[in-house]
Amino acid sequence: MGVLSKELAENIVDRTMQVVSYNINIMNEQGVIIASGDKGRIGTVHEGALIAINRKSEFIIDEKQSEKLSGVHQGTNLIIEFQNQVVGVIGITGSTKDVLGYGKLLKMTAEMMIEQAYVLKKIEWNNRNKEEMLLALIHNKHGSFHLLDEYTKKFNIPYNHPMVVSIVEIDSEETSKKADLNLLNKLIPYLEGVLKDVLVAVLDSNTIVLLYKCPNEYNKVSNYFEKIKDLHEGIYEKIGVRIRLSIGKVYDKLFDVHKSYEIAQETLLFGKKVYPSNNIYIFNLLKYEMLFTHSDENWKVNELRYTYELIVTNDRSGELRETLKALIEESGELNNVSNRLFIHRNTLNYRLNKIYKLTNKNPKNYKDLFWLYSAMINCKNR
């Protein structure tokens, strides 16, 4: 089964021999000594262990038996079990009457250490697989998706669900002061503990990426923003490092995670350049300003097109687009728009509210109207 490694066996011997004054031997499933207080015995076959393994029970060796068996001293040998399987034997060298009292205690100690090592190894394996999967998703590496079905089931990651990528950037001065690995080992468990429904991957010694599963479609990221603020403060208080955080765009499909990551990257770069004194940069709050930055990313066109198509698909008569065009050209003066379109103010308000419900952009708000105008002029002839 491979759960009883040489390193683990040596650890068991070292720890148990701090408690008892007798020599301890650890044998594998083949009865070979893989760890011992007597280093000269390592690598030899222990016949007493073989007997214990065959019996699947304790085998006590008195002075007479030790003379008959090869490579065996007086003492007792107890099988080590893990998940109802014999994985090895722990032997205590010494007078039978002296060592029998320690037998069950040492057996229990060894089995507990094996169980603990197994759990830690399983956690490490799970974390490594989560990290590999997340890195493949954010870099859009389709060649690494062959195990995606297995991972999504194992880690309860849905294919269709609101998700958002965040980037945590550690202050470079902080990592130069502290050991990188030690810092990350403290930071990652803290992130997972505070955010709960999150996958974490390390990009480099200064950068961590998070994939957050939003709780539901109607409250996608509002509570996440609050958690991020608390997280930022908590990291400095608990771990003593300064960080910057950026939050990308929410997408509803797992295979769009790379888009959220790309937007989180651009949001971080924009935030650091334009608002260097801030530490948290949220795409939803900065995207209006980010429209004017020079960038090769195509998220801008995609975002504007998405808004425009929400209107088009629900506006067969064209009256919503006509109303929006008039609102822009009349500089938001509602009376002028009503007169121009020959409609009642209630009808105008109904149309504007419908646009708001469709796009989540309020035409009566100047920033949202600017976004809607940008969507129209960029997409109506595409």
C-alpha positions in Angstrom: 0.0 0.0 0.0 3.0 2.3 0.4 1.7 4.1 3.5 4.6 3.0 5.7 7.6 4.7 4.1 11.2 4.5 5.3 11.1 8.2 6.4 7.9 7.7 8.3 9.2 4.5 10.0 12.3 6.4 11.1 10.1 9.1 12.5 8.1 6.5 14.5 11.4 5.0 15.9 12.8 8.4 16.8 9.7 9.5 18.6 8.9 6.2 20.4 12.5 5.8 21.6 12.3 9.1 23.3 9.6 7.6 25.5 10.9 4.0 26.1 14.5 2.9 26.9 14.4 -0.1 24.6 15.4 -0.6 21.0 12.5 -0.2 18.5 12.4 -1.9 15.1 10.0 -1.1 12.3 9.5 -3.8 9.6 7.7 -3.5 6.3 5.1 -5.9 4.8 7.9 -8.3 3.8 9.4 -8.4 7.3 12.5 -6.3 6.3 13.7 -3.9 9.0 13.4 -0.4 7.5 14.1 1.6 10.7 15.7 0.8 13.9 17.5 2.3 16.9 20.2 -0.3 16.0 21.3 1.0 12.6 23.2 -2.2 11.8 20.0 -4.2 11.6 18.4 -2.0 8.9 17.9 -4.0 5.7 17.8 -7.4 7.3 14.9 -9.7 7.5 13.2 -10.1 10.9 11.8 -13.7 11.1 9.7 -12.7 14.1 8.0 -10.0 12.0 7.3 -12.5 9.3 5.5 -14.8 11.8 3.5 -11.9 13.2 2.5 -10.9 9.6 1.4 -14.4 8.7 -0.6 -14.7 12.0 -1.9 -11.2 11.7 -1.4 -10.9 15.4 1.2 -10.2 18.1 4.2 -12.5 18.3 6.2 -12.6 21.5 9.8 -13.9 21.4 11.3 -15.3 24.6 15.0 -16.0 25.1 14.8 -19.6 23.8 12.9 -18.6 20.7 15.4 -15.8 19.9 18.1 -18.4 19.8 16.2 -20.5 17.2 15.2 -17.6 14.9 17.7 -15.8 12.6 18.2 -12.1 13.2 15.8 -11.9 16.1 16.2 -10.7 19.7 14.1 -11.3 22.7 11.0 -9.0 22.8 7.6 -8.6 21.2 6.4 -7.9 17.6 3.0 -6.3 16.9 1.4 -5.9 13.5 0.8 -2.3 12.4 -2.7 -2.0 10.7 -4.1 0.7 8.5 -7.6 0.5 7.0 -7.9 -3.2 8.1 -4.7 -4.1 6.3 -1.3 -5.2 7.8 1.2 -2.6 6.6 4.1 -3.5 8.8 5.3 -4.6 12.2 6.7 -2.8 15.2 9.1 -4.7 17.4 10.5 -3.9 20.9 13.7 -5.5 21.9 14.1 -6.5 25.6 13.0 -8.9 28.3 9.5 -10.1 27.7 8.2 -9.2 31.1 9.7 -5.7 30.7 8.5 -4.8 27.2 5.0 -6.4 27.1 3.5 -3.4 28.8 4.6 -1.0 26.1 3.5 -3.1 23.2 -0.1 -1.9 22.7 0.8 1.7 23.4 3.6 1.7 20.8 1.3 0.0 18.3 -1.3 2.6 18.8 1.2 5.4 18.5 2.6 4.0 15.2 -0.9 3.6 13.7 -1.9 7.1 14.7 1.2 8.5 13.1 0.5 6.5 9.9 -3.1 7.8 9.9 -1.9 11.4 10.4 0.7 11.1 7.6 -1.9 9.6 5.3 -4.4 12.4 5.9 -1.7 15.1 5.4 -0.5 13.4 2.2 -4.1 13.2 0.9 -4.6 16.9 1.7 -1.4 17.8 0.0 -2.4 15.7 -3.1 -5.8 17.3 -3.2 -4.3 20.8 -2.9 -1.8 20.0 -5.7 -4.6 18.8 -8.0 -6.7 21.8 -7.2 -3.8 24.1 -8.1 -3.0 22.2 -11.3 -6.7 22.4 -12.4 -7.0 26.1 -11.6 -3.7 27.0 -13.4 -5.0 25.1 -16.5 -8.3 27.0 -16.4 -6.9 30.5 -16.0 -4.3 29.9 -18.7 -6.9 28.2 -20.9 -4.7 25.1 -21.5 -7.2 22.7 -23.0 -4.5 20.0 -23.1 -4.6 19.8 -19.3 -8.4 19.3 -19.1 -8.4 15.5 -19.5 -8.9 15.1 -15.8 -11.3 18.0 -15.4 -14.4 15.8 -15.0 -12.8 13.9 -12.2 -11.6 17.0 -10.4 -14.9 18.9 -10.7 -16.8 16.0 -9.1 -14.1 15.5 -6.4 -13.9 19.2 -5.5 -17.6 20.0 -6.1 -16.9 22.6 -8.9 -19.8 23.1 -11.2 -19.5 23.7 -14.9 -22.3 26.3 -15.0 -22.2 28.6 -12.0 -21.2 32.3 -11.3 -17.5 32.4 -10.6 -14.9 35.2 -10.4 -11.1 35.2 -10.3 -9.1 37.4 -7.9 -5.4 38.1 -7.8 -3.5 38.6 -4.6 -0.2 40.4 -5.0 2.1 40.4 -2.0 4.3 43.5 -1.5 7.7 42.6 -2.9 9.4 44.2 0.1 7.5 41.9 2.4 8.7 38.7 0.6 12.3 39.9 0.7 12.0 40.2 4.4 10.4 36.8 5.0 11.0 33.3 3.6 8.8 33.0 0.6 7.6 29.5 1.3 6.9 30.1 4.9 4.9 33.2 4.0 2.8 31.3 1.4 2.2 28.5 3.9 0.6 31.0 6.3 -1.2 33.0 3.7 -3.0 30.2 1.7 -4.7 28.5 4.7 -5.8 32.0 5.9 -7.3 32.7 2.5 -9.1 29.4 2.3 -10.4 29.8 5.9 -11.9 33.2 5.4 -13.3 32.8 1.9 -14.5 29.2 2.2 -15.8 28.5 -1.3 -12.5 29.3 -3.0 -9.7 27.5 -4.9 -6.2 28.8 -4.5 -3.1 28.5 -6.8 0.3 30.0 -6.4 1.6 31.7 -9.6 5.0 32.8 -8.1 6.5 33.9 -4.8 4.5 37.2 -4.9 1.3 36.2 -6.6 -1.7 34.0 -5.7 -4.8 33.5 -7.8 -8.2 32.7 -6.3 -11.3 31.2 -8.0 -14.4 32.1 -6.0 -17.8 30.3 -6.4 -20.4 33.0 -5.9 -23.2 31.8 -3.5 -26.0 32.4 -6.0 -27.0 34.1 -9.2 -28.8 37.0 -7.5 -26.0 37.9 -5.1 -23.0 37.2 -7.2 -20.3 39.3 -5.7 -21.6 41.9 -3.3 -20.8 39.8 -0.2 -17.5 38.8 -1.8 -16.5 42.5 -1.9 -17.1 42.8 1.8 -15.1 39.6 2.5 -12.2 40.9 0.4 -12.1 44.1 2.5 -12.1 42.1 5.7 -9.5 39.8 4.2 -7.2 42.6 3.3 -7.2 43.9 6.9 -7.0 40.5 8.4 -3.9 39.5 6.4 -2.0 42.5 7.7 -3.1 42.0 11.3 -2.7 38.2 11.4 0.3 37.6 9.0 1.9 41.0 8.9 2.2 41.4 5.2 0.8 44.0 2.9 -1.1 42.9 -0.3 -2.9 44.3 -3.2 -6.1 42.6 -4.5 -7.9 42.7 -7.8 -11.3 41.2 -8.6 -12.2 40.3 -12.2 -15.5 39.9 -13.9 -18.1 37.3 -12.9 -18.7 34.6 -15.5 -21.3 31.8 -15.4 -19.2 29.1 -17.1 -16.2 27.2 -15.9 -14.4 27.5 -19.3 -14.7 31.3 -19.1 -12.5 31.4 -16.0 -9.5 32.5 -18.1 -11.4 35.6 -19.2 -12.1 36.6 -15.6 -8.4 36.1 -14.8 -7.3 38.2 -17.8 -9.6 41.0 -16.6 -8.4 40.7 -13.0 -4.8 41.1 -14.4 -5.7 44.3 -16.3 -7.7 45.6 -13.4 -4.7 45.2 -11.1 -2.3 46.9 -13.6 -4.8 49.8 -14.1 -5.4 50.1 -10.4 -1.8 50.2 -9.4 -1.1 52.9 -12.1 -4.1 55.2 -11.6 -4.8 54.6 -7.9 -1.4 53.6 -6.4 -2.5 54.5 -2.8 -5.4 52.0 -3.0 -5.0 48.3 -2.3 -8.2 46.8 -3.6 -9.3 47.1 -7.3 -12.7 45.9 -8.4 -13.4 45.6 -12.1 -17.1 46.4 -11.8 -16.2 49.8 -10.2 -13.3 50.6 -12.5 -14.4 49.4 -15.9 -15.9 52.7 -17.0 -12.4 54.3 -16.6 -10.7 51.3 -18.0 -12.5 51.7 -21.3 -10.1 54.5 -22.2 -6.8 52.7 -21.4 -4.7 51.4 -24.2 -4.9 47.7 -24.1 -4.7 44.7 -26.5 -7.4 42.9 -24.4 -10.7 42.4 -26.2 -12.8 42.5 -23.0 -14.0 46.0 -23.7 -15.6 45.1 -27.0 -17.1 42.0 -25.5 -18.5 43.9 -22.5 -20.1 46.6 -24.7 -21.4 44.0 -27.2 -23.0 42.0 -24.3 -24.8 45.1 -23.1 -26.0 46.1 -26.5 -27.2 42.6 -27.4 -29.3 42.4 -24.2 -31.2 45.4 -25.5 -31.4 44.2 -29.2 -32.8 40.7 -28.3 -35.6 42.3 -26.3 -36.3 45.2 -28.7 -37.9 43.8 -31.9 -39.7 47.1 -32.6 -36.5 49.1 -32.0 -38.3 51.6 -29.7 -35.8 51.0 -26.8 -32.9 51.8 -29.0 -34.7 54.8 -30.5 -35.5 56.0 -26.9 -31.9 55.6 -25.8 -30.6 57.4 -28.9 -33.0 60.3 -28.2 -32.0 60.4 -24.5 -28.3 60.7 -25.5 -28.9 63.4 -28.1 -31.1 65.4 -25.8 -28.5 65.2 -23.0 -30.8 63.4 -20.7 -33.6 66.0 -20.7 -36.6 63.8 -20.2 -39.2 66.4 -21.3 -37.3 67.0 -24.6 -37.2 63.2 -25.2 -40.9 62.8 -24.6 -41.7 65.7 -27.0 -39.3 64.4 -29.6 -40.7 60.9 -29.5 -44.4 62.0 -29.1 -44.8 59.8 -26.0 -46.1 60.4 -22.5 -43.5 60.7 -19.6 -44.9 57.5 -18.1 -44.2 55.6 -21.3 -40.7 57.1 -21.4 -40.0 56.0 -17.8 -41.4 52.5 -18.6 -38.9 52.2 -21.5 -36.0 53.5 -19.5 -36.8 51.2 -16.6 -37.0 48.3 -19.1 -33.5 49.1 -20.3 -32.3 49.2 -16.7 -33.8 45.8 -15.9 -32.3 44.3 -19.1 -28.8 45.6 -18.7 -28.4 46.6 -15.1 -27.4 50.0 -16.4 -29.6 53.0 -15.4 -30.0 55.4 -18.3 -30.8 58.2 -15.8 -27.3 57.7 -14.3 -24.6 59.6 -16.2 -22.0 56.9 -15.8 -24.4 54.2 -16.9 -25.7 56.3 -19.8 -22.1 56.8 -20.9 -21.7 53.0 -20.9 -24.9 52.5 -22.9 -23.9 55.2 -25.4 -20.5 53.5 -25.8 -22.3 50.2 -26.4 -24.5 51.7 -29.1 -21.7 53.5 -31.1 -19.4 50.5 -30.9 -21.8 47.8 -31.7 -24.9 48.9 -33.6 -23.1 48.5 -37.0 -21.1 45.4 -36.2 
